[in-house]
Amino acid sequence: MGEAVRQPARRRPSGPDAALAPALATALVQLLPGRDETALLTTLLHRGESARAAWHRFCAAVPDLPSAFRLDSGAWKRLSPLLLVALRESAIEADAALRTVLRTAYLREELRSRAYREIAGVVLAALRDAGLRFLVLKGAALSETVYGSPVLRHAHDVDLLVASADAGVAAEIMARAGLAAGRPLPDDQGRLFQHHSGLPFLLHRRLHRLSYYRADFDALWGRAAAARVADVEVRVPGDADQLLHVLGHASSSASRGTLQWVTDAWMLLHAAGGMDWAEFPARVRESRLELPVYTLLRYLSRELAAPVPGAVLDALGDLAARARGGRRDVALLGVSQKPVDAGSPGPAARDWHTRLTLLRWRTLPSPEYMRWRYGSSRSAAALPILYLERIVDYAGRRLGGVARRRSATV
């Protein structure tokens, strides 16, 4: 692969969040893109002078742009088609080598998208014709409903949601469609199915990655919208439910590093017909996602000027300020799914009170979190032992990290 490309420094957006306690705000800011990544996102999503100014800032931070977008390991490669369109529509001059890389990526994605849609169409038609209630999620749905073209939103699998009671029937239909059953998805989310081409189909039994977060399938189905995906008439979650899913998934998955959650949310916020905000705060509260959703929407509004009504942000801020116990601890678990860059102490290093508070939350989370994480069947008498195990495990990992850093300097 050659020499690694230096990524820009991940400086976080500045400014205190008055709605949250300082330690909590310090932890949750790690969910957000850095300033240089925000410059790239502004280039992708804005047009005109704002995009051109952001592009200049991004170029100054990345010395070798062609390599950054060419390497398979690069977090930005999936954004190449969007960037090519943005450069053209904002009349941004770019290096010829970079344009070649972006055009090549666009053409490859165009070819891949055709094959993807052909395979997905066969399976979606089989599920529809069987009369199964299912929802198409994430990239498969968004690429054809809110992006200008499926080519602009890379999707490496097909995510489907069914009611838990229908999971067995759905699996039988997918097997008849020629898919091979694969491994169970983590945390009992569902099961992976594989097309002989290698395209994965993920059959989910619940909407959110972490079971702590709630979503009722019947309610989602009742609010779902008809859509045409891979030339098949299917149903997708309503825009507000899709936005909540995008933000919830980004808050608890390392895949947020691709930044696609930002472009997904932006496209949903600018979708034709506008977002229905009336019941959104209530749905956030019901899902238990107050802290991450408020944090991510605040970023979109403040740093990218996304159209999030101030009254909605205020309502979400009030909900987030009251979110404690399991809600706080599961949100912090989501942060840990993509650790802060090694060697960057982060804002917590400047304040011992904040550091001690975060340490206490990590090692001694709420009983609600412990019951969810380790099983509600555990007796209250077992909790002290579990807490002691967490402390010992944390101390061991910290000592191991110190030992590795020392050996690296020898």
C-alpha positions as CSV (number, residue, x, y, z in Angstrom):
1,M,0.0,0.0,0.0
2,G,3.0,2.3,0.4
3,E,3.6,5.0,2.9
4,A,0.6,5.9,5.1
5,V,-1.1,9.2,4.3
6,R,-1.0,11.7,7.2
7,Q,-4.6,12.6,8.2
8,P,-5.5,16.0,9.4
9,A,-5.5,16.8,13.1
10,R,-8.8,15.9,14.7
11,R,-9.4,19.2,16.5
12,R,-12.9,19.2,17.8
13,P,-15.5,22.0,17.3
14,S,-15.0,24.6,20.0
15,G,-17.6,26.2,22.3
16,P,-19.2,25.0,25.6
17,D,-22.5,23.2,25.6
18,A,-24.4,24.8,28.4
19,A,-27.2,22.1,28.3
20,L,-24.8,19.4,29.5
21,A,-22.6,18.9,32.5
22,P,-18.9,19.7,31.6
23,A,-17.7,16.1,31.9
24,L,-20.5,14.7,29.8
25,A,-20.1,17.4,27.1
26,T,-16.3,16.6,27.1
27,A,-17.0,12.9,26.5
28,L,-19.7,13.3,23.9
29,V,-17.8,15.8,21.7
30,Q,-15.6,12.8,20.8
31,L,-18.5,11.6,18.6
32,L,-18.0,14.6,16.3
33,P,-15.9,15.1,13.3
34,G,-12.7,17.2,13.8
35,R,-12.4,20.7,12.4
36,D,-10.5,19.6,9.3
37,E,-13.1,16.9,8.6
38,T,-15.8,19.6,9.0
39,A,-14.0,21.6,6.3
40,L,-14.3,18.6,4.0
41,L,-17.9,18.1,4.9
42,T,-18.7,21.8,4.3
43,T,-17.1,21.5,0.8
44,L,-19.2,18.4,0.1
45,L,-22.5,19.9,1.3
46,H,-22.4,23.6,0.8
47,R,-22.1,25.4,-2.6
48,G,-20.4,28.6,-3.7
49,E,-18.0,30.7,-1.6
50,S,-18.7,28.8,1.6
51,A,-17.6,25.6,-0.1
52,R,-14.6,27.2,-1.7
53,A,-13.3,28.7,1.5
54,A,-13.7,25.3,3.3
55,W,-11.8,23.5,0.5
56,H,-8.9,25.8,1.0
57,R,-8.8,25.1,4.7
58,F,-9.0,21.3,4.0
59,C,-6.2,21.4,1.4
60,A,-4.0,23.2,3.9
61,A,-4.4,20.3,6.3
62,V,-3.8,17.4,4.0
63,P,-0.5,17.4,2.0
64,D,-1.3,14.6,-0.4
65,L,-5.0,14.6,-1.4
66,P,-4.8,12.1,-4.3
67,S,-3.4,9.5,-2.0
68,A,-5.8,10.3,0.8
69,F,-8.8,9.6,-1.5
70,R,-7.2,6.7,-3.4
71,L,-6.1,4.4,-0.6
72,D,-8.6,1.6,0.3
73,S,-7.9,2.3,4.0
74,G,-8.8,6.0,3.7
75,A,-12.0,7.0,5.6
76,W,-12.9,9.5,2.8
77,K,-12.8,7.2,-0.2
78,R,-16.6,6.6,0.0
79,L,-17.1,10.3,-0.3
80,S,-15.2,10.6,-3.6
81,P,-18.3,10.8,-5.9
82,L,-19.9,13.5,-3.7
83,L,-16.6,15.5,-3.7
84,L,-16.3,15.3,-7.5
85,V,-19.8,16.7,-7.9
86,A,-19.1,19.4,-5.2
87,L,-15.9,20.6,-7.0
88,R,-17.8,20.9,-10.2
89,E,-20.9,22.7,-8.8
90,S,-18.9,25.1,-6.7
91,A,-16.4,25.8,-9.5
92,I,-13.5,24.7,-7.3
93,E,-10.1,24.2,-8.9
94,A,-8.4,21.1,-7.9
95,D,-5.2,19.2,-8.7
96,A,-5.4,17.2,-11.9
97,A,-4.2,14.1,-10.1
98,L,-7.0,14.4,-7.5
99,R,-9.6,14.9,-10.2
100,T,-8.4,11.7,-11.9
101,V,-8.7,9.8,-8.6
102,L,-12.2,11.1,-8.0
103,R,-13.4,10.4,-11.6
104,T,-12.1,6.9,-11.4
105,A,-13.9,6.4,-8.0
106,Y,-17.1,7.7,-9.5
107,L,-17.0,5.4,-12.5
108,R,-16.2,2.4,-10.3
109,E,-19.1,3.3,-8.0
110,E,-21.4,3.7,-11.0
111,L,-20.5,0.2,-12.2
112,R,-20.8,-1.2,-8.7
113,S,-24.1,0.4,-8.1
114,R,-25.6,-1.2,-11.1
115,A,-24.6,-4.7,-9.9
116,Y,-25.7,-3.9,-6.4
117,R,-29.1,-2.8,-7.5
118,E,-29.6,-5.8,-9.7
119,I,-28.9,-8.2,-6.9
120,A,-30.8,-6.3,-4.3
121,G,-33.8,-6.0,-6.6
122,V,-34.2,-9.8,-6.9
123,V,-34.2,-10.3,-3.1
124,L,-36.4,-7.3,-2.4
125,A,-38.9,-8.5,-4.9
126,A,-38.9,-12.0,-3.3
127,L,-39.6,-10.5,0.1
128,R,-42.3,-8.2,-1.3
129,D,-44.1,-10.9,-3.3
130,A,-44.2,-13.1,-0.2
131,G,-46.3,-10.5,1.6
132,L,-43.7,-9.9,4.3
133,R,-43.6,-6.7,6.2
134,F,-40.1,-5.3,6.0
135,L,-38.3,-2.0,5.9
136,V,-35.3,-1.1,3.8
137,L,-32.7,0.8,5.9
138,K,-29.6,2.9,5.7
139,G,-27.6,3.1,2.5
140,A,-29.9,1.0,0.4
141,A,-32.8,3.2,1.2
142,L,-31.1,6.6,1.4
143,S,-29.1,6.3,-1.8
144,E,-32.3,6.1,-3.8
145,T,-34.6,8.4,-1.8
146,V,-32.7,11.5,-0.7
147,Y,-29.4,11.5,-2.7
148,G,-29.5,12.8,-6.2
149,S,-28.2,9.5,-7.5
150,P,-27.4,6.1,-6.0
151,V,-23.8,6.6,-7.2
152,L,-23.4,9.4,-4.6
153,R,-24.0,7.1,-1.6
154,H,-21.9,4.0,-1.3
155,A,-23.6,1.0,0.3
156,H,-21.6,-2.1,0.9
157,D,-24.5,-4.2,2.1
158,V,-28.4,-4.3,2.2
159,D,-29.9,-3.6,5.6
160,L,-33.5,-4.9,6.2
161,L,-35.7,-4.7,9.3
162,V,-38.5,-7.1,10.1
163,A,-40.6,-7.7,13.2
164,S,-38.9,-10.1,15.5
165,A,-41.7,-12.6,15.2
166,D,-41.2,-12.6,11.4
167,A,-37.5,-13.1,11.4
168,G,-37.8,-16.9,10.8
169,V,-40.1,-16.5,7.8
170,A,-37.9,-13.8,6.4
171,A,-34.9,-16.1,6.7
172,E,-36.7,-18.8,4.7
173,I,-37.7,-16.4,1.9
174,M,-34.1,-15.2,1.7
175,A,-32.8,-18.8,1.5
176,R,-35.3,-19.5,-1.3
177,A,-33.9,-16.4,-3.1
178,G,-30.5,-18.0,-3.1
179,L,-28.9,-16.4,-0.1
180,A,-26.7,-18.4,2.2
181,A,-27.3,-17.9,6.0
182,G,-24.2,-16.6,7.7
183,R,-23.2,-15.6,11.2
184,P,-25.6,-14.0,13.7
185,L,-25.2,-10.3,14.0
186,P,-23.6,-9.0,17.3
187,D,-25.8,-8.6,20.4
188,D,-28.7,-10.7,18.9
189,Q,-29.5,-8.0,16.3
190,G,-30.4,-10.5,13.6
191,R,-28.5,-12.6,11.0
192,L,-26.2,-12.0,8.0
193,F,-27.1,-13.6,4.7
194,Q,-24.7,-13.7,1.8
195,H,-25.4,-13.6,-2.0
196,H,-23.0,-15.7,-4.1
197,S,-21.6,-12.5,-5.5
198,G,-20.4,-11.6,-2.0
199,L,-23.0,-8.9,-1.3
200,P,-24.1,-9.1,2.3
201,F,-27.8,-8.8,3.4
202,L,-28.3,-7.9,7.0
203,L,-31.6,-9.1,8.4
204,H,-32.3,-7.0,11.6
205,R,-34.8,-7.8,14.3
206,R,-34.5,-4.4,15.9
207,L,-33.7,-1.0,14.5
208,H,-30.9,0.1,16.8
209,R,-27.5,-1.5,17.2
210,L,-27.6,-1.4,21.0
211,S,-30.7,-3.1,22.5
212,Y,-30.9,-0.4,25.1
213,Y,-32.3,2.0,22.5
214,R,-36.0,1.4,21.7
215,A,-38.0,1.4,18.5
216,D,-41.3,-0.3,18.0
217,F,-41.6,-2.0,14.6
218,D,-45.4,-1.6,14.3
219,A,-45.0,2.2,15.0
220,L,-42.2,2.4,12.4
221,W,-44.3,0.5,9.9
222,G,-47.3,2.8,10.5
223,R,-45.2,5.8,9.7
224,A,-43.2,4.2,6.8
225,A,-43.2,5.7,3.3
226,A,-43.5,3.9,0.0
227,A,-40.3,4.1,-2.0
228,R,-38.8,2.5,-5.1
229,V,-35.5,0.8,-4.3
230,A,-33.6,-1.2,-6.9
231,D,-36.7,-0.8,-9.1
232,V,-38.9,-2.6,-6.5
233,E,-41.7,-0.9,-4.6
234,V,-40.9,-1.3,-0.9
235,R,-41.3,0.7,2.3
236,V,-38.7,2.7,4.1
237,P,-38.9,4.4,7.5
238,G,-40.3,8.0,7.5
239,D,-37.7,10.8,7.2
240,A,-37.8,11.6,10.9
241,D,-37.4,7.9,11.8
242,Q,-34.5,7.5,9.3
243,L,-32.8,10.6,10.8
244,L,-33.2,9.2,14.3
245,H,-31.7,5.9,13.1
246,V,-28.8,7.5,11.3
247,L,-27.9,9.5,14.4
248,G,-28.4,6.6,16.8
249,H,-26.2,4.3,14.6
250,A,-23.5,6.9,14.3
251,S,-23.4,7.3,18.1
252,S,-22.8,3.7,18.8
253,S,-20.7,2.4,15.8
254,A,-17.1,2.9,14.7
255,S,-18.4,3.3,11.2
256,R,-19.1,7.0,12.0
257,G,-15.5,7.5,11.1
258,T,-16.5,7.3,7.4
259,L,-18.5,10.6,7.9
260,Q,-21.4,9.1,5.9
261,W,-23.7,9.7,8.8
262,V,-23.2,13.4,8.3
263,T,-24.0,13.4,4.6
264,D,-27.0,11.0,5.3
265,A,-28.4,13.4,7.9
266,W,-27.8,16.4,5.7
267,M,-29.7,14.8,2.8
268,L,-32.6,13.9,5.1
269,L,-32.8,17.4,6.5
270,H,-33.0,18.8,3.0
271,A,-35.4,16.1,1.6
272,A,-38.4,17.3,-0.4
273,G,-41.3,18.0,1.8
274,G,-39.2,18.9,4.8
275,M,-38.7,17.2,8.1
276,D,-41.7,16.7,10.4
277,W,-40.4,18.0,13.7
278,A,-43.6,18.0,15.6
279,E,-43.2,14.6,17.3
280,F,-39.4,14.3,17.0
281,P,-38.4,15.2,20.6
282,A,-41.0,12.8,21.9
283,R,-39.6,10.0,19.7
284,V,-36.1,10.8,20.8
285,R,-37.2,10.5,24.5
286,E,-39.0,7.2,23.8
287,S,-35.9,5.8,22.1
288,R,-33.6,6.9,25.0
289,L,-31.3,8.6,22.5
290,E,-31.5,12.1,24.0
291,L,-27.8,12.6,24.6
292,P,-26.3,11.5,21.3
293,V,-29.1,12.9,19.1
294,Y,-28.9,16.3,20.8
295,T,-25.1,16.3,20.5
296,L,-25.0,15.3,16.8
297,L,-27.9,17.6,15.7
298,R,-26.3,20.5,17.6
299,Y,-23.1,19.8,15.6
300,L,-25.0,19.7,12.3
301,S,-26.8,23.0,13.1
302,R,-23.9,24.9,14.6
303,E,-20.9,23.7,12.4
304,L,-22.6,23.0,9.1
305,A,-25.6,25.3,9.3
306,A,-28.1,22.4,8.7
307,P,-31.7,23.4,9.0
308,V,-32.6,22.3,12.5
309,P,-35.1,24.5,14.2
310,G,-33.9,26.3,17.3
311,A,-37.0,25.3,19.2
312,V,-36.3,21.6,18.5
313,L,-32.7,21.9,19.6
314,D,-33.8,23.7,22.8
315,A,-36.3,20.9,23.5
316,L,-33.7,18.2,22.8
317,G,-31.2,20.1,25.0
318,D,-33.7,20.1,27.9
319,L,-34.2,16.3,27.4
320,A,-30.5,15.7,27.3
321,A,-29.9,17.8,30.4
322,R,-32.2,15.4,32.3
323,A,-30.7,12.2,30.9
324,R,-28.8,10.3,33.6
325,G,-28.2,6.8,34.7
326,G,-28.4,4.2,31.9
327,R,-29.0,6.9,29.2
328,R,-25.7,8.6,30.1
329,D,-23.7,5.3,30.5
330,V,-24.9,3.8,27.2
331,A,-24.2,7.0,25.4
332,L,-20.6,6.8,26.8
333,L,-20.4,3.2,25.7
334,G,-21.1,4.4,22.2
335,V,-18.3,7.0,22.4
336,S,-15.9,4.2,23.2
337,Q,-16.7,2.3,20.0
338,K,-14.3,4.6,18.2
339,P,-11.6,5.8,20.6
340,V,-10.0,9.2,20.4
341,D,-6.8,9.3,18.4
342,A,-3.8,7.8,20.3
343,G,-1.6,10.5,21.7
344,S,-4.3,13.1,21.8
345,P,-5.2,13.7,25.5
346,G,-8.4,15.5,24.5
347,P,-10.1,18.2,26.5
348,A,-10.5,16.1,29.6
349,A,-6.8,16.2,30.2
350,R,-7.0,19.9,31.2
351,D,-9.4,19.4,34.1
352,W,-8.8,16.9,36.9
353,H,-12.4,17.1,38.1
354,T,-13.7,16.2,34.6
355,R,-11.2,13.3,34.4
356,L,-12.2,11.9,37.7
357,T,-15.9,12.2,36.9
358,L,-15.4,10.3,33.6
359,L,-13.3,7.7,35.3
360,R,-16.1,7.1,37.8
361,W,-18.7,6.8,35.1
362,R,-16.5,4.3,33.2
363,T,-15.7,2.1,36.1
364,L,-18.8,2.5,38.2
365,P,-21.8,3.0,35.8
366,S,-25.3,3.1,37.0
367,P,-27.1,-0.1,38.2
368,E,-29.5,0.4,35.3
369,Y,-26.6,0.1,32.8
370,M,-25.2,-2.9,34.7
371,R,-28.5,-4.7,34.5
372,W,-28.7,-4.0,30.7
373,R,-25.1,-4.8,30.0
374,Y,-24.7,-8.0,32.1
375,G,-28.3,-9.3,32.1
376,S,-31.4,-8.3,34.1
377,S,-31.4,-11.8,35.6
378,R,-28.3,-11.0,37.7
379,S,-29.1,-10.6,41.4
380,A,-28.5,-7.4,43.2
381,A,-25.9,-9.3,45.3
382,A,-23.8,-9.9,42.1
383,L,-23.4,-6.2,41.3
384,P,-20.5,-5.5,43.7
385,I,-18.6,-8.4,42.1
386,L,-19.3,-7.0,38.6
387,Y,-18.2,-3.5,39.6
388,L,-14.9,-4.9,41.1
389,E,-14.3,-6.8,37.8
390,R,-14.8,-3.6,35.8
391,I,-12.3,-1.7,38.0
392,V,-9.7,-4.5,37.7
393,D,-10.3,-4.7,33.9
394,Y,-9.9,-1.0,33.5
395,A,-6.7,-0.9,35.6
396,G,-5.3,-3.8,33.6
397,R,-6.0,-2.1,30.3
398,R,-4.4,1.2,31.5
399,L,-1.3,-0.5,32.7
400,G,-1.0,-2.5,29.5
401,G,-1.3,0.8,27.5
402,V,1.5,2.4,29.6
403,A,3.7,-0.7,29.0
404,R,3.2,-0.6,25.3
405,R,4.0,3.1,25.1
406,R,7.2,2.6,27.1
407,S,8.3,-0.3,24.9
408,A,7.6,1.8,21.8
409,T,10.0,4.5,23.0
410,V,12.9,2.1,23.8
